[in-house]
Amino acid sequence: MANTRTENAFHGINEEQMPVAKNKLHGWKHFAGLYAGEHVAATEFVIGATFVALGASTRDILLGLLIGNLLAMCSWWLLTAPIAVETRLSLYNYLNKIAGNSMTKLYNWANVVIFSVISAAMITVSSTAVRFVFDIPAQLDWYPNSFWFVAIVLAVGSIVVLVAMYGFATVADFSKICAPWLFVIFIAGSFTLFPALSNHVLGTTTFSGWGDFITIGDHSIWTGFTGSGEKGIGLLEVIGFAWAANSITHFGLIDMAIFRFAKKKSYGLFSGVGMFFGHYLAWISAGIMGAGAAVLLKTTITSLDPGDVAYHALGLTGFVIIIIAGWTTANANLYRAGLAAQSIFVNHSRERTTAVVGVVTVIIACFPFVFSQMLPLLTYAGLLVVPVGGIVFAEHTIFPKIGLTRYWAKYQKLSRSIPAIATWALALTFGFGLNALDVMSFYYLFIPTWIFSIIVYTFLAKKYGADKDYTKEVAAEVLEQQQIVAYQTEQAIDNKPFIHDTSGISKLLNAVSVISLLVITGFACQVMFFSESMHIYDVNKAQFELYCFIFTLTYFGSAYMSLRRQKSLNN
């Protein structure tokens, strides 16, 4: 009878509103693969080239990106993962418990804007590859100057919107197999253009060691000066951006949605796979590709868009990487924007809200400034949501240590938390005020803003009743959580266990995928290390472009067939 009562109590409740069940937790490999796929994307072309244009030096890039990405990894590990694992809730559901429905709706509006803009940037990046095929001029102004470019954006964007509405599950699965290929292609692209840079700086296509690499970097890639001859950004700015680029997901705690599925808090360290393979190596590789393409075309990197860079580094494969990397990233973020919108307009389906948000996103994508300003856009997006992360951190981590009660707003049955809303408003005023006064680099504004939000929210929450006695309510909360665990345990009995595909055909398909990546790497190494003259370089590069395209098709064909076989066993 007790089991029946428990089941009836939670029947009809959306599973997303409950803590994640134990049987749905994942091991470390899941998070390593997830972050590798998420953070080796089309944005890397834009950001890597932007560091070159901003005039960072070689030393600052190599050291600054190392430190900044290490700080970002530690932020996921020490901030996001612990709260996610302890609560097993997404940020949206946690926020609803501590701040009420009104605050959650405001936050969802912020996410609609942020994820729509990121999706728009990725649609624009994908469109640069298509516009290259049709010989449409590069779009370097903030507005489009070609009708045909707008037509391409509308076509590419329409596909993205339709897939986000109806086929996102397939794209999400497909994007996982893109991660190894994307990493190999980024490295390969830098290998194929480095001899041209070496010849431009040293007068020879070969280089003898680390010293030559630094010399080439200082003179032709990360020179320390902008294109106009002004001194560029320094070490602190490079560190700051690498740390702030994903502040929306670690300090802002959005990735609680991911780490609530982690078996251990320490799995936050596997965000480093994305940071060091994606943001570190991919940003450096993209900078080399951008500078190398500029040398080959006898122009400046600011005159090139991602389509130019990818094609001159990789040939036909360049079109593939720009389209796929932009497409998968745009779909994921547009899907998030649609979910956030559906949480606001609860009477409409996710498909409908995604369609409406998608239309606005595609219109934004017609304006190239969106992708050309990715660094400040990502930084300001983080500044917008970091105060919410500070509020949640204060409630979950600090309140129990100073005698305040978690979930006090829920216990008071508040639909609107004045302390939470006021803190967010004051923190935004504080953060953007610091930016207007130019008292510090805007890459670091998220840190004092986060600290400010913690202090203000703690003070206001105590004033509004977080220090009252909620003994009965806390006991009821504990009992409810125990009932949820019992309900989930009962439901898990009927769940079908995951079946791993160990068939000979799938093993062969996986072997073909690995060999395809090794062949691409081998031809890239031939260009990098065995091009004794520009003539040999041209021959090796042409050979690489041909086989890179062939084995790219082979990789995706075999990897996708293996994926479909695995999914068919578990459907």
Sequence and secondary structure as in RCSB ss.txt:
>XXXX:A:sequence
MANTRTENAFHGINEEQMPVAKNKLHGWKHFAGLYAGEHVAATEFVIGATFVALGASTRDILLGLLIGNLLAMCS
WWLLTAPIAVETRLSLYNYLNKIAGNSMTKLYNWANVVIFSVISAAMITVSSTAVRFVFDIPAQLDWYPNSFWFV
AIVLAVGSIVVLVAMYGFATVADFSKICAPWLFVIFIAGSFTLFPALSNHVLGTTTFSGWGDFITIGDHSIWTGF
TGSGEKGIGLLEVIGFAWAANSITHFGLIDMAIFRFAKKKSYGLFSGVGMFFGHYLAWISAGIMGAGAAVLLKTT
ITSLDPGDVAYHALGLTGFVIIIIAGWTTANANLYRAGLAAQSIFVNHSRERTTAVVGVVTVIIACFPFVFSQML
PLLTYAGLLVVPVGGIVFAEHTIFPKIGLTRYWAKYQKLSRSIPAIATWALALTFGFGLNALDVMSFYYLFIPTW
IFSIIVYTFLAKKYGADKDYTKEVAAEVLEQQQIVAYQTEQAIDNKPFIHDTSGISKLLNAVSVISLLVITGFAC
QVMFFSESMHIYDVNKAQFELYCFIFTLTYFGSAYMSLRRQKSLNN
>XXXX:A:secstr
 HHHHHHHHHTTS GGGS   GGG B HHHHHHHHHHHSSSTHHHHHHHHHHHTT BHHHHHHHHHHHHHHHHHH
IIIIIHHHHHHH   HHHHHHHHHHHHHHHHHHHHHHHHHHHHHHHHHHHHHHHHHHHTT     SSS   HHHH
HHHHHHHHHHHHHHHH HHHHHHHHHHHHHHHHHHHHHHHHHHHHHHHHHHHSSS   SHHHHHHHIIIIISBSB
 TTS B   HHHHHHHHHHTTTTTTTS TTHHHHTTBSSGGGGGGHHHIIIIIIIHHHHHHHHHHHHHHHHHTS 
GGG  HHHHHHHHHTHHHHHHHHHHHHHHHHHHHHHHHHHHHHHSTTS HHHHHHHHHHHHHHHHTSTHHHHTHH
HHHHHHHHHHHHHHHHHHIIIIIGGGTT  TTHHHHTT SS HHHHHHHHHHHHHHHHHHHHT S GGGTHHHHH
HHHHHHHHHHHIIIIITS  HHHHHHHHHHHHHHHHHHHHHHTTS        HHHHHHHHHHHHHHHHHHHHHH
HHHHS  SHHHHHHHHHHHHHHHHHHHHHHHHHHHHHHHHHHHHT 
